[in-house]
Amino acid sequence: MNDHTKADPTPYAEVEALLRDEFAGVHSSTTVTRCVEAAHYGALEVTGYAHPGLVERIARKHLHVLALVASERG
């Protein structure tokens, strides 16, 4: 199996924990995990590398947008 088919979640565990705390009461932990995973793969696709700091910034933006959309619907 090559290294690109299986993601190593360890570098992003801290990012997920930070964002779960930041968005507690706004988004479920499942939503946070999905945003972190999407940010990881998006960063890989665009830059070829997914530094945890970049993944955190992208995921946070996604979560803010999702929260904004949810607030406009409600």
PLY file of the C-alpha trace (Angstrom):
ply
format ascii 1.0
element vertex 74
property float x
property float y
property float z
element edge 73
property int vertex1
property int vertex2
end_header
0.00 0.00 0.00
1.46 3.39 -0.85
1.64 6.27 1.59
-0.92 8.40 -0.24
-3.82 5.98 0.22
-3.88 5.97 4.00
-3.87 9.23 5.95
-1.99 9.40 9.23
-4.41 11.16 11.60
-1.78 11.79 14.29
-0.56 15.18 13.04
-4.12 16.46 13.05
-5.34 15.10 16.40
-4.31 18.33 18.12
-5.94 20.41 15.37
-9.19 18.46 15.74
-9.17 18.82 19.53
-8.55 22.57 19.29
-11.33 23.08 16.75
-13.76 20.81 18.63
-13.27 23.02 21.70
-13.51 26.23 19.69
-16.73 25.17 17.94
-18.34 23.28 20.83
-22.06 23.99 20.80
-21.86 25.08 17.16
-20.68 21.96 15.31
-20.57 18.28 16.21
-17.23 16.53 16.55
-18.09 14.62 13.37
-18.42 17.87 11.44
-15.10 19.11 12.80
-13.40 15.84 11.81
-14.86 16.03 8.30
-13.68 19.62 7.88
-10.17 18.72 9.05
-10.08 15.78 6.64
-11.33 17.95 3.77
-8.76 20.62 4.61
-6.02 17.99 4.72
-6.85 16.61 1.29
-7.42 20.07 -0.18
-4.03 21.27 1.03
-2.37 18.15 -0.38
-4.04 18.69 -3.73
-3.05 22.36 -3.98
0.37 22.46 -2.35
1.49 18.83 -2.25
1.90 18.99 1.52
-0.57 19.46 4.38
1.18 21.20 7.27
-0.99 21.01 10.41
-1.06 24.82 10.69
-2.40 25.15 7.15
-4.95 22.40 7.72
-6.09 24.17 10.89
-6.59 27.50 9.11
-8.50 25.94 6.20
-10.70 23.83 8.50
-11.46 26.84 10.71
-12.59 28.82 7.64
-14.83 25.92 6.58
-16.35 25.72 10.05
-16.99 29.48 10.16
-18.74 29.34 6.79
-20.86 26.38 7.87
-21.85 28.24 11.05
-22.77 31.34 9.03
-24.92 29.34 6.63
-26.65 27.58 9.53
-27.38 30.89 11.27
-28.87 32.35 8.09
-31.18 29.36 7.70
-32.39 29.51 11.28
0 1
1 2
2 3
3 4
4 5
5 6
6 7
7 8
8 9
9 10
10 11
11 12
12 13
13 14
14 15
15 16
16 17
17 18
18 19
19 20
20 21
21 22
22 23
23 24
24 25
25 26
26 27
27 28
28 29
29 30
30 31
31 32
32 33
33 34
34 35
35 36
36 37
37 38
38 39
39 40
40 41
41 42
42 43
43 44
44 45
45 46
46 47
47 48
48 49
49 50
50 51
51 52
52 53
53 54
54 55
55 56
56 57
57 58
58 59
59 60
60 61
61 62
62 63
63 64
64 65
65 66
66 67
67 68
68 69
69 70
70 71
71 72
72 73
